[in-house]
Amino acid sequence: VPSQDLRVSSHYEKLSLDITDGSPSHASSQHIPVLSIPEGISMKPLRCVLFFPATRPDRYEKALRSGADGVCMDLEDAVALNDKERGRTEALGLLKAGKPNRKVTIVRVNDPKTKLGRKDIDAVGRAEISPDAIMLPKVDSPEDVLGVDGPLVEGGLRVPLIPVIETALGLSLVEKIATCSASVCAILFGGVDLSTELGAAIGWDELLYARSRVVHAAALAGIDTIDMPVLDISSPSMLEN
């Protein structure tokens, strides 16, 4: 699902960009993680990320041919509970195959507070080739991020993290989440699930306060913001907005 762009950030411009060949980015003396920006993509934020179910590797090729800046292998909402293990295996296979077209590759794991999420993170952490970033859904607090970042770094691997703010608790602590670790490279506004928890319609006015909180937190941390997914990809106006 393409995501709307919220804010033009200079985060990547502040970093010494690491254009890699897809090999793992291991921990070094540099404190700030570097998100590999493929050749052919200018040093700009991820304006559009195309999600696809990890259980549908055939859609990976289609996603790579799209005009999206990045592609996200989804192990969470797009994968049925009885298919989680297969999705994880397929995602690892796609990572191992490398990065055709040099697009930014992201993996959205399951809730890191759950057994499924911990299995996803452990598998991605041990992968021969790491994704450019790991997306963490249902982030409620800085501890959720640090609980992922700490073990990865201790294992010699620093992977940029993208927390998803989609709960009332996460929104209340979004500034702390955005600034809790140098591994946090962006925040995704999970407006769909958040609207359900808030009992609000999925509308611009109804979600303006929450969206503004996320933008403010990202600006405070000097990182990027990715807006909520566009569910109706058949609507050109929604995609353009």
FENVEN-V878687 format. One line per field, one symbol per residue. ss: DSSP state (a for helix, b for strand, c for the rest). psi: psi as a letter, one per 30 degrees, with the letter a starting at -180 (. if undefined). A space follows every 50 residues. Layout:
ss = ???
psi = ???
This chain:
ss = ccbbbcccccaaaacccccccccccbccccccccccccccccccccccbb bbbccccaaaaaaaaccccbbbbbccccccaaaaaaaaaaaaaaaaccca aacbbbbbccccccaaaaaaaaaaacccccccbbbbcccccaaaaaaaaa aaaaccbccbbbbbbccaaaaacaaaaacccccbbbbbbcaaaaaaaacc cccaaaaaaaaaaaaaaaaaaccbbbbbbccccccaaaaac
psi = kkkkkekjlgeeffljkjjlgglkjlkafkeklkjjjlkfklilljfkkj klkffifffeeeefflgkelkjjjfcefklefgeeeeeeeeeeeeefaik ghlkkkkjlljffleeeeeeeeeefgkekllflkkjlhkfleeeeffeee eeeeggkjkkkjkkjgleeeefgeeeefgfkffjflkkjifeeeeeefhl lileeegeeeeeeeeeeeeefhllkkllkjfiffjeeeee.
